[in-house]
Amino acid sequence: MQIRNVMPEEFADYIAMLELSAGRHPTEEAVADARPLYDLSRASVALDGQRIVGGAATDHLELTVPGPHLVPVARTMLTGVLPTHRRRGVMRGLMEAQIRDARERGELLLAGTTPVPGIVGRFDYIAATQAMAIEFAPDVRLWAGARELPGRVQMIDPADVGTILPTVFDAHRLDQPGQILRRPEFWQLWRKDRQVFRTAASDRFAVAYVDDTGRAEGYLTYRLTTGVLRETPIETLVIEDLITVTETARHALWSYLIGFEQARLVTGTNLPMDEPLGWLLSDRRQLRVTGVRDFLVLRIADVPRALAARGYHGHDTLVLHVSDPLLSENNGRFVLHSGPDGSSCEPTALPSDIELPVAALAAGYLGGFTFDALARAGLARERTPGALNRADAMFASRPYPWTVTDW
């Protein structure tokens, strides 16, 4: 099958194919929403004759990595193949071309989220961050030693949502490994609040924590589900985004949620793995972790540049022997130096400390998973005694990597 870039005149057909492959009927609204998001030079189609039967696209974004530093990444956008043309190598052709294109553009990694069908576990994409799901009843009690907080939590006027939320998120993402840049086009679609993206019944509510100077240091968006009108008019408060730039803001917004007694239950499906909420409660058992799932997935396009782009703990040198079945440039041994003047990585003839495939390196890249665990699963091999522990100490991330944007 022929693979080429999308032509402007076939964009509507391209989006219609993606919608059908995702199990949705195409609409004019979906096409209109998609137009500002796609750069056609980065969008590819697979053709069976003259018909579009598959497609994939990327977008150029920034990923925050430990340091913190910002690195260029290719975001893997909605990818699909019509049900009539699956298991014919269409997806493979699209994805291999996409990975090579990202490298040629100078992007160090490709990033996606777990709903991307047919990618996780293939093409050397692998989970790099996790999302924690929680629930608690709003009548829980704060730890007796919790301090009185300055500032205030206030509802955000709809006219201010478009400025307050992006400003707070940008400040937050610069310090949070795992976060991805949200472009203005993201926020425009986010404000349209389409039904297909909703996690609960109600429209979105938004509150902000404002310090004593009037500066917003965090925001919370949530939705409400309804129960029996005269008995439990609000059944559940569903957390959507809880984004903060200070711990004071985070404590204040959790206090707001804990005091939301109209709801029978507060739930969230995407909290960081090192979320401090449990330590704010008088009894940690009042907080229930209801699930943990993989979230951000990464594919390394340029091993030495990706390794040199992030920061590390301590001063050490590690030789990694990497294997990549698709990109021959990623094959070989690379010496990683971490020191007071930053980090560097380059090809070397030195003997290896650790051998691992490029996917396993991506799993440990943000510090969300340890190389020791990868080795115990058979995904890495220690060649120098103690090298796994050294690698885990170097790659550790504080705060823990976390991704909130699900595209």
ABEGO torsion letter per residue (X at the ends): XBBBBBBAAAAAAAAAAAAAAAGBBBBAAAAAAAAAABBAAABBBBBBEABBABBBBBBBBBBBBBOBBBBBBBBBBBBBBBAAABGAGAAAAAAAAAAAAAAAAGBABBBBBAABBGABGBGGBBBABBBBBBBBBAABBBBAABBBBBEBBBBBBAAAAAAAAAAAAAAAAAABBGBBBBBAAAAAAAAAGBAAABABABBBBBBBBBBAAGBBABBBBBBBBBBBAAABABABBBBABBBBABAAAAAAAAAAAAABAABABBBBABBBAABAAAAABABAAABBBAEBBBBBBBBBABAAAAAAABBBBEBBBBBBBBBBAABAAABEBBBBBBBAAEBBBBBBABBBABBBBAAAAAAAAAGABBAAAAAAAGABBBABBGAAAAAAAAABBOBBBBBABBX
